[in-house]
Amino acid sequence: MADIAEWTVREAGADDAPALALIGAATFLETFAAILDGDAIVAHCATQHRDAAYRACLADGGRAWIAEAQPGGAPVGYALLAKPDLDAARDGDIELKRIYSLSRFHGSGLGAALMRQALDGASGYNRLLLGVYVRNDRAIAFYRKQGFVDLATRRFNVGGKFYDDLVLARPLAA
């Protein structure tokens, strides 16, 4: 991809909640517009991608890494780890809740860099789990390349409408 801006990645804190919310909503809309119901996307982003949701996740032991464009520091992606809320989870698991980047940064190595941070952050756990929309072929291919395998399926609520997700798992070194 031509003309990809440079970026840096750093661990995020509670003060980064507004930036996490912004990039979360922007990338969710960018990824799922014309795929999922528009009203459902707006409702989902209004609840799941608001400052308070990120602050609460981080306060409850979650960890995030934010990618910032250089120069300037504008947020362009992030990864978020938290306690799993997947039915397939068991003791010793952690969930990659989100790993998002603006499409302009796809192919730049940013996804792999965010995944490395998440894997480092998951050190000490047995498995890293995640859920991904079954029709998000690009993301599924990325996760498979990163060593994830199918574990289960689930119904995922997006603004009151339900969609099918794959639940993937990657074993971690004990």
N, C-alpha and C positions, 0 to 999 in steps of 0.2 A: 504494500500500500504506500503510495507516494505521500510525501509531506506529512509524516506522522510526527507530532510534537513529542518532545522528550517529557518524561515524567519521573517522579520520585515516589517512593512508598515509605510511610512511617506509621507507627502504631497510633491509633486514634484514642482520644479520651472524651469525657462527657462534653467538653467545650466544642468538640467537633460534631455534636449531634445535628445542628442545623445543616452542615455540609453533607453529612451522611443521609439525612432526610431528602435533601435536594437531589443528590445524585441517585438515590434509591428511586424516587418518584420519576425522575427524568429517564432513567434507563428502563424502568418497568414500562412506562408509556412507549418509549422508543422500540422496545422489544415486542410488545404485545398489541400495539395499535393495529387494527384491521385483522387481528387474529382472535382476540377475546372481545367480549361486549364492552363498548366504550364506557357506559355508565358504571359497570362493574369495576373497570380499571380506575376510574375517578374515585369511587367509593373505597376501593382497596388502598389506593395511595393516600387518601385522606385519613385513614386509620393506621395503616401499617408503616407509612413513610412520613411520620411526623416526628418532630424533635423529641417529644415526650416518650415515644415508643423506643427510640434509640437510647435515650438516657436511662430508661427503665431496664433495658437489656444489659447495658454496660454496668449498671448498679447491681444487677443480679449475677455478676460474674462473667458476663459476655466479654469478648475481646474483638476489636476491629482494627483493620489496617486500611488507611486511606491513601489513594493515589492522587497526586497533584501534578498538574501540567507545569512545565518549566519552560520559560520563566513565568512568574505570576502567581502560581500556587492555586489555581482554580481546581476544585475537585473534579476528577474524571472517572473514578472507580473506587471500589472498596471490597473487602471481604469481612464477613461477620461470623464469628463462632459463638455458640451459646449452648445451654443445656438442651438436649433433644426433647422434642414434643411429638415424635413420630411413634406410632404404635409398634413399629419394628425395632425400636431402641431397646437396649438392655444395659445393665450396669457396665460401666467402662466405655460407653459411647459418648461422643460429642457430635454436634450437628453444625455443618456449614450452612448457616441460615441463608446467606446471600454471598454471591461473588459476582459483582456487576462492574461493567465498564461501558463508557460511551462507545458507540460503534466506530467512531473515528479512530479509536485506539485498539480495535481488534487487529490482530496480526502484528502488534508491536512488541509482544512478549509480556505485556502487562498482566494478562490473565494468569500466565505461568508464574510471574513474580508474586501476585496476590495469593496464588495457591501455595507457593513455597512458604509464605508468611503464615498462612492458615495451618499448614502441616506442622511447622515449627511450633505454633501456638497449641496444637493438639497433642504435643509430646506428652507422654504419660497415659494417654487414653488407648483403648484397644482398637476402636474403629472410628472412622470419620464417616458420618452419614450425611445425605442431602436429599432433597426432593427437587425434581425438575419436571416441567410440563412435558408430557409425552410427545408433543409436536415441536418441541424446541430442539430440532436436529443438530444445530450448531453447538449448543451447550452440551448435549448428550455426547457428541463426538469428542468434545474437549474433555469431559469427565472420564470417558473411557480411555483416552490417551493418558490421563493422569492416574490410571490404575483402579478406577471405580468399576464395580460390577453390580448387576441387578440384585436387589434384595426383596423388594415388595412393590406394591402399588398403593395409591391412596387417592381419595377425593380431596381436592384443595379448594378452599373457599376464597374466591376473589370477588369481594364486594357483594356477597350474597348469592353468587352463582358458583356452581361447582364444576371443576375441571379435573381431568385425570392427570396424575403425576406418577412418575417412576420414583421409587426410593432406591438410591444407590448407596453402596458402602465401599469403603477402602480400608483394608486392614492396616494397622499402624504397628510399627516395631514396639514391642513391649519393653 
